[in-house]
Amino acid sequence: MSTDIPSRLEHFLKPLSFLSRLSPKVILTGVNLERISKLIVLSVLLVFALSISIYASTWEFLGKTTDGSIYYYDKSSVKYFTGTVVRFWGKEIPSESAKKENMLELGVKYLGYLDGKFMKYSSHKVLAEINCSKEQIRTLSYVFYDLEGNIIGSFNESSGWVSIVPESIVELAADKLCRQKGRK
């Protein structure tokens, strides 16, 4: 072994010492380097393509309420089921007054407590379904975020179907999503 390697590492490297006696020709005998390089390039491209599709959210603006809260839906999450049901992820970036209401309503009601972590609440996403023909909506899941985008709470709960309130953000979402597939 080389003298520049500390003696305490010698026992880890000794089993690999046979590699220094092998020539590159011995190691690569029977290996098609062109094929290996093509496989490596294809693998890198596949990983890149998958990572883009996994993290690709396409948030489209739905509207803004009179209190200043902003609403979006994720176009890439929209799924149409048989019949007239559409599932999607929505996002609310609430105004300051709506943040306080949301912290109390959603934090206490669904999480059962209001701790310091939840006091940093900034926005939330909701997984919902709209029944286009009956003009009803139900929520399936909520995820709460702080200012840095960290998850501070979540819950899964399938609420019952409720009527969509006229002239609401939900009605805008229903009109947009149900009309896209001619389901209304």
N, CA, C and O atoms as a DFTB+ gen file, in Angstrom:
736 C
 N C O
     1  1       0.834      -1.186       0.000
     2  2       0.000       0.000       0.000
     3  2       0.876       1.246       0.000
     4  3       2.032       1.213       0.423
     5  1       0.322       2.309      -0.467
     6  2       1.041       3.576      -0.543
     7  2       1.242       4.131       0.856
     8  3       0.420       3.913       1.746
     9  1       2.332       4.843       1.039
    10  2       2.641       5.391       2.362
    11  2       1.826       6.624       2.690
    12  3       1.769       7.017       3.855
    13  1       1.182       7.262       1.695
    14  2       0.405       8.458       1.975
    15  2      -0.990       8.136       2.512
    16  3      -1.700       9.050       2.932
    17  1      -1.398       6.893       2.513
    18  2      -2.700       6.496       3.063
    19  2      -2.511       6.182       4.535
    20  3      -1.639       5.388       4.890
    21  1      -3.310       6.786       5.395
    22  2      -3.159       6.508       6.828
    23  2      -3.299       5.014       7.106
    24  3      -4.086       4.315       6.469
    25  1      -2.533       4.556       8.052
    26  2      -2.511       3.122       8.355
    27  2      -3.868       2.613       8.829
    28  3      -4.189       1.443       8.619
    29  1      -4.662       3.458       9.458
    30  2      -5.967       2.982       9.949
    31  2      -6.944       2.680       8.813
    32  3      -7.946       2.001       9.038
    33  1      -6.676       3.172       7.586
    34  2      -7.554       2.899       6.449
    35  2      -7.090       1.688       5.640
    36  3      -7.820       1.190       4.783
    37  1      -5.859       1.212       5.922
    38  2      -5.308       0.116       5.136
    39  2      -6.188      -1.123       5.161
    40  3      -6.367      -1.764       4.126
    41  1      -6.733      -1.471       6.301
    42  2      -7.526      -2.703       6.376
    43  2      -8.829      -2.585       5.585
    44  3      -9.407      -3.605       5.209
    45  1      -9.305      -1.364       5.324
    46  2     -10.501      -1.197       4.493
    47  2     -10.168      -1.299       3.006
    48  3     -10.975      -1.793       2.217
    49  1      -8.990      -0.836       2.630
    50  2      -8.615      -0.794       1.226
    51  2      -7.923      -2.069       0.743
    52  3      -7.889      -2.326      -0.461
    53  1      -7.375      -2.865       1.650
    54  2      -6.630      -4.064       1.267
    55  2      -7.454      -5.009       0.379
    56  3      -6.911      -5.514      -0.604
    57  1      -8.737      -5.275       0.674
    58  2      -9.501      -6.190      -0.198
    59  2      -9.647      -5.666      -1.627
    60  3      -9.935      -6.452      -2.529
    61  1      -9.458      -4.373      -1.861
    62  2      -9.601      -3.804      -3.198
    63  2      -8.273      -3.688      -3.940
    64  3      -8.244      -3.215      -5.076
    65  1      -7.201      -4.099      -3.332
    66  2      -5.878      -3.924      -3.934
    67  2      -5.722      -4.691      -5.245
    68  3      -4.894      -4.304      -6.069
    69  1      -6.480      -5.760      -5.471
    70  2      -6.359      -6.525      -6.708
    71  2      -6.726      -5.677      -7.931
    72  3      -6.281      -5.976      -9.039
    73  1      -7.530      -4.625      -7.748
    74  2      -7.929      -3.786      -8.875
    75  2      -6.742      -3.076      -9.516
    76  3      -6.754      -2.815     -10.719
    77  1      -5.729      -2.765      -8.734
    78  2      -4.565      -2.063      -9.294
    79  2      -3.782      -2.953     -10.250
    80  3      -3.038      -2.440     -11.086
    81  1      -3.928      -4.275     -10.149
    82  2      -3.196      -5.198     -11.027
    83  2      -3.936      -5.463     -12.325
    84  3      -3.361      -6.028     -13.256
    85  1      -5.207      -5.066     -12.407
    86  2      -5.985      -5.315     -13.618
    87  2      -5.816      -4.173     -14.601
    88  3      -5.841      -3.004     -14.218
    89  1      -5.647      -4.510     -15.848
    90  2      -5.559      -3.460     -16.872
    91  2      -6.970      -3.126     -17.325
    92  3      -7.877      -3.940     -17.151
    93  1      -7.179      -1.946     -17.902
    94  2      -8.507      -1.584     -18.398
    95  2      -9.040      -2.589     -19.403
    96  3     -10.250      -2.808     -19.474
    97  1      -8.147      -3.214     -20.195
    98  2      -8.596      -4.199     -21.179
    99  2      -9.216      -5.404     -20.490
   100  3     -10.203      -5.955     -20.978
   101  1      -8.646      -5.822     -19.357
   102  2      -9.172      -6.971     -18.631
   103  2     -10.544      -6.638     -18.040
   104  3     -11.469      -7.449     -18.096
   105  1     -10.659      -5.449     -17.480
   106  2     -11.907      -5.061     -16.847
   107  2     -13.018      -4.924     -17.886
   108  3     -14.159      -5.290     -17.605
   109  1     -12.718      -4.409     -19.073
   110  2     -13.738      -4.108     -20.065
   111  2     -13.868      -5.161     -21.156
   112  3     -14.542      -4.914     -22.156
   113  1     -13.247      -6.326     -20.998
   114  2     -13.340      -7.362     -22.005
   115  2     -14.803      -7.765     -22.193
   116  3     -15.512      -8.068     -21.232
   117  1     -15.228      -7.761     -23.436
   118  2     -16.585      -8.179     -23.761
   119  2     -17.642      -7.115     -23.503
   120  3     -18.829      -7.402     -23.654
   121  1     -17.267      -5.913     -23.125
   122  2     -18.221      -4.852     -22.838
   123  2     -18.290      -3.919     -24.040
   124  3     -17.259      -3.451     -24.524
   125  1     -19.480      -3.650     -24.517
   126  2     -19.698      -2.749     -25.637
   127  2     -19.856      -1.336     -25.084
   128  3     -20.930      -0.968     -24.607
   129  1     -18.771      -0.535     -25.148
   130  2     -18.769       0.806     -24.568
   131  2     -19.792       1.719     -25.237
   132  3     -20.390       2.568     -24.575
   133  1     -19.997       1.553     -26.534
   134  2     -20.976       2.394     -27.230
   135  2     -22.383       2.139     -26.689
   136  3     -23.162       3.070     -26.488
   137  1     -22.689       0.881     -26.461
   138  2     -24.018       0.536     -25.924
   139  2     -24.189       1.059     -24.499
   140  3     -25.257       1.558     -24.143
   141  1     -23.144       0.947     -23.687
   142  2     -23.200       1.435     -22.306
   143  2     -23.413       2.949     -22.299
   144  3     -24.221       3.459     -21.522
   145  1     -22.691       3.667     -23.160
   146  2     -22.846       5.123     -23.179
   147  2     -24.251       5.514     -23.623
   148  3     -24.808       6.481     -23.103
   149  1     -24.835       4.788     -24.571
   150  2     -26.215       5.072     -24.994
   151  2     -27.192       4.808     -23.844
   152  3     -28.118       5.587     -23.619
   153  1     -26.982       3.717     -23.125
   154  2     -27.862       3.398     -21.997
   155  2     -27.764       4.451     -20.900
   156  3     -28.770       4.804     -20.285
   157  1     -26.562       4.952     -20.655
   158  2     -26.385       5.992     -19.635
   159  2     -27.112       7.265     -20.049
   160  3     -27.811       7.870     -19.237
   161  1     -26.955       7.672     -21.294
   162  2     -27.629       8.879     -21.785
   163  2     -29.149       8.711     -21.700
   164  3     -29.845       9.615     -21.238
   165  1     -29.665       7.565     -22.140
   166  2     -31.107       7.316     -22.069
   167  2     -31.610       7.308     -20.631
   168  3     -32.695       7.813     -20.345
   169  1     -30.829       6.740     -19.736
   170  2     -31.217       6.706     -18.320
   171  2     -31.303       8.109     -17.740
   172  3     -32.249       8.433     -17.022
   173  1     -30.315       8.940     -18.053
   174  2     -30.314      10.323     -17.559
   175  2     -31.517      11.077     -18.111
   176  3     -32.184      11.798     -17.370
   177  1     -31.803      10.923     -19.393
   178  2     -32.960      11.592     -19.998
   179  2     -34.274      11.117     -19.376
   180  3     -35.174      11.923     -19.140
   181  1     -34.387       9.832     -19.114
   182  2     -35.599       9.289     -18.502
   183  2     -35.803       9.846     -17.100
   184  3     -36.912      10.244     -16.744
   185  1     -34.746       9.875     -16.307
   186  2     -34.840      10.429     -14.951
   187  2     -35.243      11.890     -15.014
   188  3     -36.080      12.336     -14.230
   189  1     -34.656      12.646     -15.940
   190  2     -34.977      14.061     -16.093
   191  2     -36.443      14.235     -16.481
   192  3     -37.140      15.069     -15.902
   193  1     -36.914      13.462     -17.451
   194  2     -38.305      13.571     -17.904
   195  2     -39.274      13.215     -16.784
   196  3     -40.288      13.891     -16.609
   197  1     -38.980      12.172     -16.028
   198  2     -39.854      11.786     -14.919
   199  2     -39.873      12.843     -13.830
   200  3     -40.924      13.123     -13.254
   201  1     -38.727      13.430     -13.542
   202  2     -38.684      14.435     -12.489
   203  2     -39.475      15.673     -12.883
   204  3     -40.078      16.314     -12.022
   205  1     -39.487      16.020     -14.158
   206  2     -40.282      17.166     -14.603
   207  2     -41.757      16.864     -14.444
   208  3     -42.501      17.700     -13.933
   209  1     -42.203      15.683     -14.870
   210  2     -43.635      15.372     -14.798
   211  2     -44.100      15.179     -13.357
   212  3     -45.262      15.446     -13.052
   213  1     -43.232      14.727     -12.477
   214  2     -43.621      14.536     -11.088
   215  2     -43.866      15.880     -10.406
   216  3     -44.825      16.027      -9.648
   217  1     -43.010      16.850     -10.670
   218  2     -43.093      18.127      -9.987
   219  2     -43.816      19.208     -10.783
   220  3     -43.873      20.360     -10.352
   221  1     -44.367      18.850     -11.934
   222  2     -44.999      19.848     -12.782
   223  2     -46.436      20.093     -12.345
   224  3     -47.332      19.302     -12.641
   225  1     -46.640      21.181     -11.650
   226  2     -47.976      21.650     -11.342
   227  2     -48.241      22.821     -12.261
   228  3     -47.365      23.654     -12.496
   229  1     -49.433      22.877     -12.769
   230  2     -49.804      23.966     -13.654
   231  2     -50.932      24.728     -12.979
   232  3     -52.109      24.463     -13.227
   233  1     -50.568      25.671     -12.128
   234  2     -51.565      26.426     -11.370
   235  2     -52.155      27.519     -12.243
   236  3     -51.445      28.375     -12.770
   237  1     -53.468      27.467     -12.382
   238  2     -54.172      28.471     -13.169
   239  2     -55.041      29.314     -12.250
   240  3     -55.721      28.796     -11.364
   241  1     -55.006      30.600     -12.473
   242  2     -55.757      31.555     -11.663
   243  2     -57.261      31.317     -11.827
   244  3     -57.765      31.195     -12.943
   245  1     -57.970      31.254     -10.690
   246  2     -59.433      31.138     -10.697
   247  2     -60.088      32.478     -10.412
   248  3     -61.013      32.890     -11.112
   249  1     -59.603      33.151      -9.381
   250  2     -60.209      34.423      -9.037
   251  2     -59.690      34.979      -7.728
   252  3     -58.887      34.364      -7.027
   253  1     -60.187      36.175      -7.429
   254  2     -59.806      36.873      -6.206
   255  2     -61.095      37.360      -5.548
   256  3     -61.966      37.925      -6.209
   257  1     -61.204      37.131      -4.232
   258  2     -62.403      37.538      -3.513
   259  2     -62.304      39.001      -3.089
   260  3     -61.240      39.613      -3.183
   261  1     -63.416      39.552      -2.624
   262  2     -63.430      40.955      -2.207
   263  2     -62.503      41.215      -1.029
   264  3     -62.045      42.342      -0.844
   265  1     -62.216      40.180      -0.220
   266  2     -61.295      40.374       0.913
   267  2     -59.828      40.252       0.506
   268  3     -58.940      40.480       1.328
   269  1     -59.564      39.895      -0.755
   270  2     -58.191      39.827      -1.250
   271  2     -57.598      38.437      -1.334
   272  3     -56.448      38.293      -1.747
   273  1     -58.341      37.406      -0.956
   274  2     -57.836      36.032      -1.073
   275  2     -57.767      35.642      -2.545
   276  3     -58.636      36.004      -3.338
   277  1     -56.711      34.892      -2.898
   278  2     -56.487      34.493      -4.290
   279  2     -56.625      32.975      -4.395
   280  3     -56.153      32.238      -3.531
   281  1     -57.279      32.519      -5.466
   282  2     -57.552      31.097      -5.650
   283  2     -57.027      30.620      -7.002
   284  3     -57.112      31.317      -8.012
   285  1     -56.472      29.385      -6.980
   286  2     -55.950      28.733      -8.170
   287  2     -56.441      27.292      -8.203
   288  3     -56.911      26.764      -7.195
   289  1     -56.329      26.657      -9.372
   290  2     -56.488      25.207      -9.455
   291  2     -55.346      24.658     -10.295
   292  3     -54.829      25.340     -11.180
   293  1     -54.961      23.428     -10.011
   294  2     -53.847      22.782     -10.705
   295  2     -54.383      22.042     -11.925
   296  3     -55.013      20.993     -11.794
   297  1     -54.130      22.595     -13.118
   298  2     -54.632      21.989     -14.359
   299  2     -54.109      20.566     -14.548
   300  3     -54.804      19.713     -15.099
   301  1     -52.871      20.312     -14.084
   302  2     -52.291      18.978     -14.280
   303  2     -52.911      17.930     -13.357
   304  3     -52.704      16.733     -13.557
   305  1     -53.669      18.366     -12.347
   306  2     -54.279      17.412     -11.411
   307  2     -55.704      17.037     -11.788
   308  3     -56.277      16.130     -11.184
   309  1     -56.285      17.708     -12.764
   310  2     -57.699      17.505     -13.104
   311  2     -57.908      16.112     -13.680
   312  3     -57.230      15.701     -14.622
   313  1     -58.872      15.389     -13.088
   314  2     -59.212      14.041     -13.550
   315  2     -60.733      13.950     -13.683
   316  3     -61.473      14.306     -12.766
   317  1     -61.173      13.474     -14.825
   318  2     -62.607      13.305     -15.076
   319  2     -62.959      11.833     -14.895
   320  3     -62.300      10.949     -15.443
   321  1     -63.998      11.590     -14.124
   322  2     -64.463      10.233     -13.873
   323  2     -65.732       9.979     -14.666
   324  3     -66.342      10.904     -15.204
   325  1     -66.124       8.708     -14.731
   326  2     -67.365       8.385     -15.428
   327  2     -68.510       9.168     -14.807
   328  3     -68.515       9.465     -13.612
   329  1     -69.454       9.485     -15.632
   330  2     -70.536      10.340     -15.145
   331  2     -70.092      11.776     -15.255
   332  3     -69.506      12.176     -16.261
   333  1     -70.363      12.544     -14.241
   334  2     -70.078      13.979     -14.329
   335  2     -69.210      14.480     -13.181
   336  3     -69.301      15.648     -12.803
   337  1     -68.375      13.617     -12.626
   338  2     -67.536      13.997     -11.489
   339  2     -66.125      14.334     -11.971
   340  3     -65.528      13.609     -12.767
   341  1     -65.607      15.471     -11.456
   342  2     -64.247      15.900     -11.768
   343  2     -63.508      16.135     -10.448
   344  3     -64.048      16.742      -9.523
   345  1     -62.263      15.646     -10.372
   346  2     -61.424      15.805      -9.170
   347  2     -60.263      16.728      -9.511
   348  3     -59.718      16.665     -10.613
   349  1     -59.881      17.593      -8.559
   350  2     -58.798      18.546      -8.803
   351  2     -58.221      19.033      -7.480
   352  3     -58.841      18.898      -6.425
   353  1     -57.006      19.610      -7.560
   354  2     -56.394      20.281      -6.420
   355  2     -56.604      21.778      -6.586
   356  3     -56.358      22.329      -7.659
   357  1     -57.056      22.433      -5.531
   358  2     -57.204      23.869      -5.510
   359  2     -56.251      24.458      -4.486
   360  3     -55.805      23.762      -3.574
   361  1     -55.938      25.741      -4.634
   362  2     -55.033      26.400      -3.699
   363  2     -55.608      27.762      -3.333
   364  3     -56.082      28.502      -4.195
   365  1     -55.562      28.081      -2.042
   366  2     -55.970      29.395      -1.570
   367  2     -54.763      30.091      -0.949
   368  3     -54.070      29.527      -0.102
   369  1     -54.529      31.320      -1.383
   370  2     -53.567      32.199      -0.724
   371  2     -54.432      33.280      -0.083
   372  3     -54.825      34.241      -0.744
   373  1     -54.725      33.119       1.205
   374  2     -55.709      33.981       1.851
   375  2     -55.178      35.379       2.172
   376  3     -53.979      35.587       2.356
   377  1     -56.109      36.320       2.234
   378  2     -55.780      37.663       2.712
   379  2     -55.468      37.555       4.201
   380  3     -55.672      36.500       4.802
   381  1     -54.980      38.630       4.792
   382  2     -54.653      38.602       6.229
   383  2     -55.881      38.291       7.078
   384  3     -55.795      37.515       8.030
   385  1     -57.015      38.888       6.743
   386  2     -58.225      38.619       7.538
   387  2     -58.690      37.178       7.345
   388  3     -59.146      36.542       8.296
   389  1     -58.579      36.661       6.126
   390  2     -58.981      35.275       5.868
   391  2     -58.035      34.286       6.537
   392  3     -58.455      33.200       6.936
   393  1     -56.737      34.657       6.666
   394  2     -55.782      33.773       7.352
   395  2     -56.241      33.506       8.779
   396  3     -56.220      32.367       9.243
   397  1     -56.652      34.555       9.465
   398  2     -57.099      34.397      10.853
   399  2     -58.325      33.503      10.929
   400  3     -58.409      32.631      11.794
   401  1     -59.275      33.715      10.029
   402  2     -60.467      32.867       9.998
   403  2     -60.101      31.418       9.702
   404  3     -60.596      30.499      10.354
   405  1     -59.231      31.221       8.716
   406  2     -58.818      29.868       8.340
   407  2     -58.078      29.170       9.470
   408  3     -58.285      27.980       9.708
   409  1     -57.203      29.916      10.179
   410  2     -56.469      29.309      11.296
   411  2     -57.443      28.789      12.339
   412  3     -57.280      27.679      12.847
   413  1     -58.441      29.577      12.657
   414  2     -59.408      29.157      13.667
   415  2     -60.301      28.038      13.153
   416  3     -60.441      26.997      13.795
   417  1     -60.902      28.260      11.992
   418  2     -61.851      27.277      11.466
   419  2     -61.190      25.955      11.127
   420  3     -61.612      24.901      11.601
   421  1     -60.152      26.015      10.304
   422  2     -59.519      24.783       9.837
   423  2     -58.570      24.189      10.869
   424  3     -58.555      22.975      11.073
   425  1     -57.782      25.035      11.518
   426  2     -56.825      24.531      12.495
   427  2     -57.481      23.850      13.673
   428  3     -57.146      22.715      14.012
   429  1     -58.412      24.541      14.296
   430  2     -59.065      23.975      15.484
   431  2     -60.045      22.874      15.104
   432  3     -60.065      21.811      15.725
   433  1     -60.850      23.128      14.091
   434  2     -61.886      22.162      13.715
   435  2     -61.303      20.831      13.241
   436  3     -61.746      19.763      13.664
   437  1     -60.303      20.908      12.358
   438  2     -59.812      19.674      11.757
   439  2     -58.558      19.114      12.399
   440  3     -58.385      17.897      12.458
   441  1     -57.685      19.979      12.879
   442  2     -56.478      19.469      13.530
   443  2     -56.710      19.252      15.015
   444  3     -55.990      18.486      15.657
   445  1     -57.727      19.931      15.568
   446  2     -58.064      19.752      16.975
   447  2     -57.283      20.646      17.915
   448  3     -57.482      20.581      19.128
   449  1     -56.397      21.482      17.389
   450  2     -55.581      22.347      18.232
   451  2     -55.073      23.510      17.388
   452  3     -55.188      23.492      16.163
   453  1     -54.522      24.499      18.034
   454  2     -53.931      25.643      17.362
   455  2     -52.601      25.913      18.048
   456  3     -52.546      26.618      19.056
   457  1     -51.514      25.343      17.491
   458  2     -50.209      25.489      18.121
   459  2     -49.369      26.561      17.415
   460  3     -49.818      27.171      16.444
   461  1     -48.165      26.780      17.904
   462  2     -47.278      27.784      17.346
   463  2     -46.947      27.536      15.886
   464  3     -46.816      28.478      15.105
   465  1     -46.811      26.279      15.519
   466  2     -46.491      25.930      14.140
   467  2     -47.626      26.372      13.211
   468  3     -47.387      26.909      12.129
   469  1     -48.851      26.138      13.652
   470  2     -49.988      26.480      12.805
   471  2     -50.233      27.989      12.777
   472  3     -50.909      28.487      11.877
   473  1     -49.692      28.718      13.747
   474  2     -49.835      30.169      13.745
   475  2     -49.047      30.802      12.589
   476  3     -49.239      31.978      12.279
   477  1     -48.163      30.024      11.954
   478  2     -47.396      30.505      10.797
   479  2     -48.099      30.171       9.479
   480  3     -47.503      30.295       8.409
   481  1     -49.349      29.754       9.552
   482  2     -50.137      29.380       8.384
   483  2     -50.100      30.478       7.328
   484  3     -50.261      31.660       7.631
   485  1     -49.882      30.059       6.075
   486  2     -49.789      31.005       4.973
   487  2     -50.763      30.692       3.838
   488  3     -51.335      31.601       3.237
   489  1     -50.950      29.399       3.548
   490  2     -51.834      28.994       2.452
   491  2     -52.231      27.536       2.651
   492  3     -51.702      26.849       3.524
   493  1     -53.162      27.080       1.833
   494  2     -53.504      25.661       1.877
   495  2     -53.956      25.185       0.500
   496  3     -54.371      25.966      -0.357
   497  1     -53.859      23.878       0.329
   498  2     -54.352      23.215      -0.879
   499  2     -55.465      22.272      -0.441
   500  3     -55.457      21.746       0.671
   501  1     -56.411      22.075      -1.330
   502  2     -57.533      21.182      -1.037
   503  2     -57.783      20.293      -2.248
   504  3     -57.837      20.761      -3.385
   505  1     -57.932      19.004      -1.978
   506  2     -58.328      18.052      -3.016
   507  2     -59.842      17.972      -2.959
   508  3     -60.413      17.650      -1.917
   509  1     -60.489      18.261      -4.071
   510  2     -61.951      18.323      -4.073
   511  2     -62.514      17.623      -5.306
   512  3     -61.810      17.382      -6.286
   513  1     -63.802      17.307      -5.224
   514  2     -64.533      16.749      -6.359
   515  2     -65.784      17.582      -6.590
   516  3     -66.450      18.013      -5.649
   517  1     -66.086      17.797      -7.858
   518  2     -67.300      18.504      -8.235
   519  2     -68.170      17.549      -9.039
   520  3     -67.701      16.906      -9.978
   521  1     -69.441      17.465      -8.661
   522  2     -70.419      16.728      -9.449
   523  2     -71.079      17.766     -10.355
   524  3     -71.914      18.552      -9.908
   525  1     -70.696      17.757     -11.627
   526  2     -71.118      18.794     -12.561
   527  2     -72.630      18.814     -12.782
   528  3     -73.227      19.889     -12.835
   529  1     -73.248      17.660     -12.911
   530  2     -74.684      17.630     -13.213
   531  2     -75.538      18.041     -12.017
   532  3     -76.604      18.630     -12.194
   533  1     -75.088      17.739     -10.813
   534  2     -75.853      18.087      -9.609
   535  2     -75.430      19.424      -9.002
   536  3     -76.051      19.904      -8.054
   537  1     -74.362      20.026      -9.556
   538  2     -73.809      21.286      -9.059
   539  2     -73.516      21.202      -7.556
   540  3     -73.979      22.015      -6.756
   541  1     -72.719      20.170      -7.211
   542  2     -72.323      19.937      -5.827
   543  2     -70.811      19.748      -5.755
   544  3     -70.162      19.419      -6.747
   545  1     -70.263      19.964      -4.551
   546  2     -68.828      19.795      -4.307
   547  2     -68.622      19.058      -2.990
   548  3     -69.454      19.130      -2.086
   549  1     -67.511      18.354      -2.899
   550  2     -67.083      17.774      -1.624
   551  2     -65.566      17.844      -1.555
   552  3     -64.886      17.804      -2.581
   553  1     -65.040      17.949      -0.337
   554  2     -63.599      17.994      -0.136
   555  2     -63.114      16.631       0.330
   556  3     -63.822      15.911       1.035
   557  1     -61.895      16.288      -0.074
   558  2     -61.312      14.989       0.270
   559  2     -60.084      15.126       1.164
   560  3     -59.833      14.272       2.014
   561  1     -59.319      16.201       0.974
   562  2     -58.054      16.327       1.692
   563  2     -57.632      17.791       1.753
   564  3     -57.902      18.563       0.834
   565  1     -56.960      18.167       2.856
   566  2     -56.393      19.502       3.023
   567  2     -54.916      19.380       3.381
   568  3     -54.519      18.464       4.101
   569  1     -54.101      20.311       2.873
   570  2     -52.690      20.406       3.242
   571  2     -52.409      21.880       3.539
   572  3     -52.696      22.746       2.713
   573  1     -51.844      22.167       4.729
   574  2     -51.578      23.527       5.173
   575  2     -50.086      23.827       5.095
   576  3     -49.258      22.974       5.415
   577  1     -49.743      25.057       4.662
   578  2     -48.353      25.454       4.463
   579  2     -48.026      26.718       5.256
   580  3     -48.896      27.548       5.518
   581  1     -46.736      26.847       5.638
   582  2     -46.271      28.084       6.268
   583  2     -45.676      28.982       5.183
   584  3     -45.738      28.652       3.999
   585  1     -45.107      30.104       5.583
   586  2     -44.562      31.079       4.626
   587  2     -43.433      30.525       3.769
   588  3     -43.237      30.969       2.637
   589  1     -42.685      29.554       4.300
   590  2     -41.561      28.971       3.555
   591  2     -41.994      27.812       2.662
   592  3     -41.161      27.225       1.971
   593  1     -43.273      27.474       2.665
   594  2     -43.759      26.362       1.850
   595  2     -43.667      25.017       2.536
   596  3     -43.874      23.986       1.896
   597  1     -43.358      24.998       3.837
   598  2     -43.296      23.749       4.590
   599  2     -44.702      23.330       5.001
   600  3     -45.543      24.170       5.320
   601  1     -44.944      22.040       4.990
   602  2     -46.246      21.518       5.432
   603  2     -46.312      21.630       6.947
   604  3     -45.419      21.165       7.655
   605  1     -47.381      22.254       7.439
   606  2     -47.550      22.396       8.894
   607  2     -48.731      21.590       9.408
   608  3     -48.966      21.529      10.615
   609  1     -49.470      20.977       8.508
   610  2     -50.596      20.145       8.913
   611  2     -51.332      19.622       7.693
   612  3     -51.268      20.207       6.612
   613  1     -52.028      18.517       7.879
   614  2     -52.840      17.963       6.797
   615  2     -53.854      16.996       7.385
   616  3     -53.679      16.488       8.493
   617  1     -54.894      16.754       6.645
   618  2     -55.857      15.737       7.038
   619  2     -56.628      15.275       5.814
   620  3     -56.790      16.013       4.842
   621  1     -57.094      14.054       5.883
   622  2     -57.940      13.472       4.842
   623  2     -59.307      13.257       5.448
   624  3     -59.451      12.615       6.488
   625  1     -60.298      13.797       4.790
   626  2     -61.664      13.622       5.270
   627  2     -62.586      13.844       4.084
   628  3     -62.551      14.896       3.445
   629  1     -63.387      12.874       3.801
   630  2     -64.343      13.023       2.722
   631  2     -65.603      13.647       3.293
   632  3     -66.361      13.005       4.019
   633  1     -65.813      14.924       2.946
   634  2     -67.029      15.597       3.407
   635  2     -68.187      15.134       2.538
   636  3     -67.985      14.555       1.470
   637  1     -69.375      15.389       2.995
   638  2     -70.546      15.065       2.185
   639  2     -70.692      16.063       1.047
   640  3     -70.104      17.144       1.077
   641  1     -71.470      15.699       0.058
   642  2     -71.728      16.591      -1.057
   643  2     -72.568      17.763      -0.578
   644  3     -73.554      17.576       0.135
   645  1     -72.175      18.988      -0.972
   646  2     -72.943      20.195      -0.646
   647  2     -73.153      20.994      -1.926
   648  3     -72.358      20.914      -2.863
   649  1     -74.215      21.751      -1.949
   650  2     -74.527      22.579      -3.117
   651  2     -73.476      23.668      -3.292
   652  3     -72.953      24.213      -2.320
   653  1     -73.182      23.969      -4.536
   654  2     -72.231      25.031      -4.854
   655  2     -72.942      26.378      -4.705
   656  3     -74.027      26.584      -5.250
   657  1     -72.322      27.279      -3.968
   658  2     -72.895      28.602      -3.729
   659  2     -72.775      29.436      -5.008
   660  3     -71.692      29.535      -5.586
   661  1     -73.888      30.035      -5.451
   662  2     -73.822      30.885      -6.647
   663  2     -72.880      32.072      -6.444
   664  3     -72.751      32.595      -5.337
   665  1     -72.228      32.486      -7.526
   666  2     -71.314      33.622      -7.547
   667  2     -70.148      33.465      -6.564
   668  3     -69.699      34.439      -5.960
   669  1     -69.668      32.237      -6.414
   670  2     -68.538      31.956      -5.527
   671  2     -67.344      31.483      -6.344
   672  3     -67.464      31.208      -7.538
   673  1     -66.193      31.393      -5.691
   674  2     -64.992      30.855      -6.342
   675  2     -65.238      29.417      -6.782
   676  3     -64.776      28.998      -7.843
   677  1     -65.962      28.670      -5.968
   678  2     -66.249      27.271      -6.313
   679  2     -67.103      27.212      -7.578
   680  3     -66.914      26.326      -8.411
   681  1     -68.032      28.140      -7.724
   682  2     -68.841      28.163      -8.944
   683  2     -67.967      28.462     -10.163
   684  3     -68.172      27.888     -11.232
   685  1     -66.994      29.360     -10.002
   686  2     -66.055      29.634     -11.103
   687  2     -65.286      28.365     -11.487
   688  3     -65.123      28.059     -12.668
   689  1     -64.814      27.631     -10.463
   690  2     -64.084      26.382     -10.715
   691  2     -64.995      25.374     -11.418
   692  3     -64.581      24.727     -12.380
   693  1     -66.223      25.243     -10.943
   694  2     -67.161      24.289     -11.545
   695  2     -67.436      24.659     -12.999
   696  3     -67.431      23.794     -13.875
   697  1     -67.676      25.940     -13.252
   698  2     -67.936      26.370     -14.634
   699  2     -66.761      26.033     -15.534
   700  3     -66.947      25.507     -16.631
   701  1     -65.557      26.332     -15.079
   702  2     -64.361      26.099     -15.890
   703  2     -64.126      24.603     -16.111
   704  3     -63.900      24.173     -17.242
   705  1     -64.178      23.817     -15.050
   706  2     -63.843      22.394     -15.151
   707  2     -64.950      21.574     -15.814
   708  3     -64.667      20.645     -16.570
   709  1     -66.186      21.910     -15.537
   710  2     -67.283      21.138     -16.109
   711  2     -67.500      21.460     -17.577
   712  3     -67.849      20.570     -18.353
   713  1     -67.306      22.691     -17.971
   714  2     -67.482      23.083     -19.366
   715  2     -66.360      22.549     -20.247
   716  3     -66.569      22.328     -21.440
   717  1     -65.159      22.335     -19.677
   718  2     -64.021      21.846     -20.472
   719  2     -64.329      20.517     -21.134
   720  3     -63.902      20.270     -22.262
   721  1     -65.045      19.686     -20.464
   722  2     -65.353      18.364     -21.002
   723  2     -66.837      18.235     -21.368
   724  3     -67.337      17.129     -21.572
   725  1     -67.522      19.353     -21.447
   726  2     -68.927      19.314     -21.823
   727  2     -69.780      18.527     -20.848
   728  3     -70.692      17.807     -21.255
   729  1     -69.489      18.659     -19.566
   730  2     -70.186      17.868     -18.559
   731  2     -71.283      18.643     -17.854
   732  3     -71.939      18.124     -16.951
   733  1     -71.476      19.861     -18.261
   734  2     -72.501      20.657     -17.582
   735  2     -73.648      20.923     -18.491
   736  3     -74.611      21.580     -18.095
